[in-house]
């Protein structure tokens, strides 16, 4: 189902990022991207620099100095707007970035030369050549003076860079995800410099499509849900001891909360190590028969209502997983589907023909891309985000291309989507009026 905003063309950019400009790109291009709308789809032929522009945007938002140094530009500017309509901008010049690098290199050389002079001084002193020693002292003082000057220059340049990233830190309120060209899907993570990539650290913003990462994240979610269920059980048990002392009072609201479907999920997650299978069945029977509402079971009603109350805290995670499965299944069916077992918190992919499980590594490239992308959108993103994606069409069928970007927007979590594509099918949907030729935003000098 398409939201009214998506069909009526009123997609406003509600992220804090409002504009990105890169001047002197490749020495002669000025690129200014106005980000008024929630979606910006750029189309361009190879060689126009769209990938460089997206890389530069992400490097700026990620505050990555080393990656920016590899880009040929003169100046970059980003503008932000907060909810109170106050605006802020940050500008960085390429020469300042290069200065930081070259000055640090010069300092290393100077310190090395100074160390050599110190060794020479000691050698000359040992052989009592007073004239040479005095000459060496003068040279050593010159080196020290130059190092001091270079340090002052470097300090100022670093301050400019620090001011630049502070503006970004203070104003960028959304997490940023970057999907580089999908040709990297099967690349070894170590070749990209992410040898120790994990889902719980800050390096996962650059999205890699390795299935091991997705598989590990499935396991991480399953463990988190089960661990939380055990913690909730322990917490309720502790609360019960207090209530036994003070006296248990059962309300009608507590009775109304006892629902068989939720109860089955909770009992399964608590596990047989805490409540035996026989006891679980007895509880289920009491609920299904209605006998549980007899006053003699007030203690049990109180206990179960507390478990249900705490379970509600996990519901947001459950809903995200179910939505993830629902969206992915639009692409995987009719041959495959993602199954989420709420009772056991297991996430599995199965063949619809014979119900056999499928390992993630056995999926097609397009299926891997879909699962990887939406696992980020629904399972790893607890907050709103900005998404930058380069050539999302690769490895996707025409039908999937048409569905992809609208489905991302429909998640309700993507506050700003910037995509670059060669394919007309990526915007052959409700987002066609957010699509522009890149050259509309480029001037040459």
C-alpha positions, 0 to 999 in steps of 0.5 A, spaced: 500 500 500 502 506 497 502 512 502 498 518 500 505 522 501 508 518 496 502 518 491 500 526 491 508 528 491 508 531 497 515 528 499 519 533 503 526 533 506 525 532 514 532 531 515 537 536 517 541 536 511 538 541 506 544 542 501 550 539 498 555 543 493 562 541 491 566 546 487 572 545 482 570 538 481 575 535 476 578 542 476 572 545 472 565 542 475 561 546 480 555 541 482 550 544 487 545 539 489 538 542 493 535 537 497 528 540 498 525 534 497 525 527 501 528 524 494 533 526 489 534 521 483 540 523 479 541 520 472 547 520 468 552 516 463 558 513 465 564 518 466 559 524 469 562 523 476 556 521 479 559 516 483 565 521 485 559 526 487 556 520 492 562 518 495 564 525 496 557 527 500 558 520 504 565 522 506 563 529 508 558 526 512 562 521 515 567 526 516 572 522 513 579 526 511 583 521 508 577 519 503 576 526 501 583 527 500 583 522 494 577 527 490 579 532 486 576 538 488 577 546 490 571 547 495 565 543 499 559 546 502 554 543 506 548 546 509 543 544 514 536 546 517 534 545 524 526 544 526 526 551 529 528 554 522 535 556 524 540 554 518 548 552 519 553 551 513 560 548 513 565 549 508 572 546 507 577 547 502 581 542 498 588 546 499 587 545 507 586 538 507 592 537 503 596 542 507 594 537 513 597 531 510 603 535 507 605 539 513 604 532 517 609 529 512 614 535 513 614 535 520 616 527 520 622 529 515 624 535 520 624 531 526 628 525 522 633 530 520 633 533 527 635 527 530 640 526 525 643 532 527 643 530 534 647 524 532 652 528 528 653 533 534 655 527 539 659 524 534 663 531 532 663 532 540 667 526 541 672 528 536 673 535 539 671 539 532 669 545 535 668 549 529 663 543 526 660 543 532 658 550 532 656 550 525 651 544 527 648 547 533 646 553 528 643 548 523 639 544 529 636 551 531 634 553 524 630 546 524 627 547 531 625 554 528 622 551 522 618 545 526 615 550 530 613 554 524 610 548 521 606 546 527 603 553 528 601 552 521 598 545 522 595 547 528 591 552 524 589 548 518 587 542 523 582 547 527 579 549 520 578 542 519 575 541 526 570 547 525 568 543 519 566 537 522 563 540 529 558 543 524 556 536 521 556 533 528 552 539 531 547 539 525 547 532 522 541 529 526 540 522 522 544 516 521 547 516 514 547 509 510 551 509 504 550 503 499 556 503 494 555 500 487 553 493 488 558 490 484 562 490 491 557 485 493 561 479 493 568 482 495 572 480 500 571 485 506 578 486 508 580 488 501 575 494 502 579 495 509 573 492 514 577 486 516 574 487 523 567 489 521 561 488 526 554 490 526 555 493 533 560 498 532 561 505 528 564 502 522 558 499 519 555 505 516 558 503 509 554 498 507 557 491 505 553 486 502 556 480 505 551 475 507 556 473 513 554 480 516 547 479 515 547 472 518 550 474 524 545 480 525 540 475 524 543 471 530 544 477 534 537 479 534 535 472 535 539 472 541 537 479 544 530 477 544 531 471 547 536 474 552 531 479 554 525 474 555 529 471 560 531 478 563 524 479 563 522 473 567 527 474 572 524 481 573 517 479 574 519 473 579 523 478 583 517 483 583 512 477 585 516 476 591 515 483 593 507 483 591 506 476 595 509 480 602 504 487 600 498 483 597 497 481 590 491 486 587 488 483 580 485 488 576 480 487 570 485 490 566 490 485 568 485 479 566 483 483 559 491 482 557 491 475 558 490 473 550 492 466 548 496 468 542 501 473 546 501 468 551 504 462 547 509 467 544 511 469 551 511 462 554 516 459 548 521 465 549 521 464 557 523 457 555 522 450 558 528 451 563 524 456 567 517 453 566 517 446 564 513 444 558 507 441 562 506 447 566 506 451 560 501 446 557 497 447 564 497 455 563 495 454 556 489 450 558 487 454 563 487 460 559 483 457 553 478 454 558 477 460 561 478 457 568 484 462 569 479 467 571 477 464 577 479 468 583 484 462 586 488 463 580 489 471 581 496 470 583 497 467 576 493 472 572 498 477 576 504 474 574 502 473 566 499 480 566 506 482 568 510 478 563 505 481 558 506 488 560 514 487 559 513 483 553 510 489 550 517 493 550 520 487 545 514 488 541 517 494 537 523 489 535 518 484 533 514 489 528 520 491 525 522 483 523 515 482 521 515 488 516 522 486 514 520 479 512 513 482 509 517 487 504 522 482 502 517 476 501 514 481 496 521 480 492 522 473 494 515 469 493 513 465 490 519 460 490 522 463 497 520 466 503 522 469 510 519 466 516 519 469 522 517 465 528 515 469 534 515 464 539 522 462 538 525 468 535 528 464 529 529 468 522 529 463 516 529 463 509 525 457 506 523 454 499 516 454 498 515 448 494 518 443 500 519 448 506 526 446 506 531 452 509 536 456 504 542 458 506 543 466 505 549 464 501 545 460 496 541 466 494 541 470 487 545 476 487 539 480 487 536 476 492 542 478 497 541 485 495 534 486 497 535 482 504 541 486 505 538 493 504 532 491 508 535 488 513 539 495 514 532 499 513 528 495 518 533 491 523 539 495 524 536 502 523 533 504 530 533 511 528 531 515 522 536 515 517 539 518 510 540 513 505 545 514 499 545 509 494 549 508 487 546 504 481 541 500 485 539 497 479 544 492 478 542 485 479 535 487 480 530 485 475 525 490 472 520 489 476 524 489 482 527 496 480 520 499 480 519 497 487 525 498 490 525 505 492 518 506 493 519 500 498 525 504 502 520 510 502 514 506 505 519 504 511 517 511 514 524 511 516 528 514 511 528 522 511 532 523 505 534 518 499 539 520 494 540 515 488 544 515 482 542 510 476 543 509 469 536 505 469 529 508 467 526 503 471 528 505 478 524 511 477 518 508 473 514 509 479 511 514 484 518 517 484 519 519 477 518 527 478 523 526 483 528 524 478 533 529 474 539 529 469 545 530 473 547 536 468 541 540 471 545 541 477 552 542 474 556 548 471 562 548 468 568 553 468 
